Amino acid sequence: MSMDTALPFISHGKGINVWDESGKRYIDASGGPATFCIGHANEEVNDAIKEQIDKIAFGYRAHFRSHASEDLAEMIRTKAGGSLNHVVYNSGGSEAVEGCLKLALQYHTAQGEMSRRRFISRERAWHGNTLGALSVSGFLARQEPYFGSLLEASLLSPVNTYRPPAGVAPENVAEYCANELEEEIQRVGAETVAAFIFEPVVGAAGGAVPAPESYAQRIRDICDRHGVLMIADEVMCGVGRCGTWRALEHDGVEPDIMSIAKGLGGGYVPLGASVYSDRVAEPIFRVHGAPITGHTFTGHTTACAAALAVQKIMERDQLVEKVATDGVYLRQKLEETLGQHPHVGDIRGRGFFQGIELVEDRETKEPFSPNLTMSKRTFDTGFANGLIVYPTPGNVDGRKGDQIIVAPPYNATREELDEIVALLAKTIDQTVESCAT
Ligand SMILES: Cc1ncc(COP(=O)(O)O)c(C=O)c1O
């Protein structure tokens, strides 16, 4: 991988701040890629990592069990709730999604339904960089180099009330998009469909876009009626980021399978998990004995010890509850400061996962020309100002559209949130100005 030599070298971090080697401070308002959920350099987590490494870094899962991995699995089961009682660990989000896709296929194989091999997903969705996860993603720029080698998948309309499908009123988006799923299942034949995968709140490909009320309930019902499994990709929006531990909790819906990663280890270690229900587990264990997936580092002991420490802090300090409350505060601040900005078309999201869509014209929703690379420009201006936000382009049609995600660590104080919003407003103004010159 080539490195961008224009980037500064990282020096250290503390809480929501990071410093480069020149001594410049940055407010990490996006928690990196919506990952650093308890901030940087937490001593308790670092101690837990050291304690584990001093004993042993990694006990290979085919030879030993470990308390770290079993205690973390128990924590995940408890937090996920309902019948999501089973966990396969992996090393990040793409692997977690890959694991979910494979669990769905294995379930149908075990059920004797080998014809169910197809996945349905949505445009403007990001599920990861491994070939399977990339195949079900709707992110043109990242897929294009691999066209011809991707799995065939059905991609439905994005679910976005600010940019609804042509001719659909915002209030009808949930019904229209849910119907689209059912029509696609019927078109290809339910007996060929393994699962529908979606992000409950779209991240990297949309800019923190929650589905409207009733959408998740409707697709749950459609999946059930057609024997199609529901996979919730909660890699970015899950593990508390939206103010509930599972993002879909908000909708009162339980998926059959769910991917989690970023917030699980809080960025201290690479770790992901594919979580699945009793219903999915039953035939898999009965017919095959166990999920047939996994990697050398599955359940890495130090990774699990670090994530367990992160999750214990989230629980003890009630950080998910804090995100629910302070997410409302953050949103209010964003609305107050940017809600009437001539180049802010939409502010949306949930909890500490807020998206701001930048537009050329607020009235017509006309996006900026993609040649201006507005989201990247905003990131660059923010970076120069000592503010880190997460830029996402392409929400309109895969190329046009500019969004900025604000996703601070869950323990950011209200003063820090104020500072983020003030710096972001200044950054957006400067970025717009820079285009005029
Ligand atoms: C929703 C979602 N799924 C999967 C992934 C892939 O995760 P990773 O980059 O850790 O492989 C991401 C990464 O941004 C994501 O946002």
The ligand as a Gaussian input file, in Angstrom:
#p B3LYP/6-31G(d) Opt

LIG

0 1
 C      -20.914000      -0.748000       7.793000
 C      -19.528000      -1.243000       7.531000
 N      -19.342000      -2.533000       7.276000
 C      -18.101000      -3.042000       7.065000
 C      -16.993000      -2.233000       7.076000
 C      -15.625000      -2.813000       6.836000
 O      -14.907000      -2.780000       8.005000
 P      -13.287000      -2.823000       8.007000
 O      -12.854000      -1.582000       7.338000
 O      -12.947000      -2.882000       9.468000
 O      -12.882000      -4.063000       7.302000
 C      -17.143000      -0.873000       7.352000
 C      -15.966000       0.028000       7.365000
 O      -16.062000       1.219000       7.325000
 C      -18.433000      -0.360000       7.574000
 O      -18.640000       0.942000       7.821000

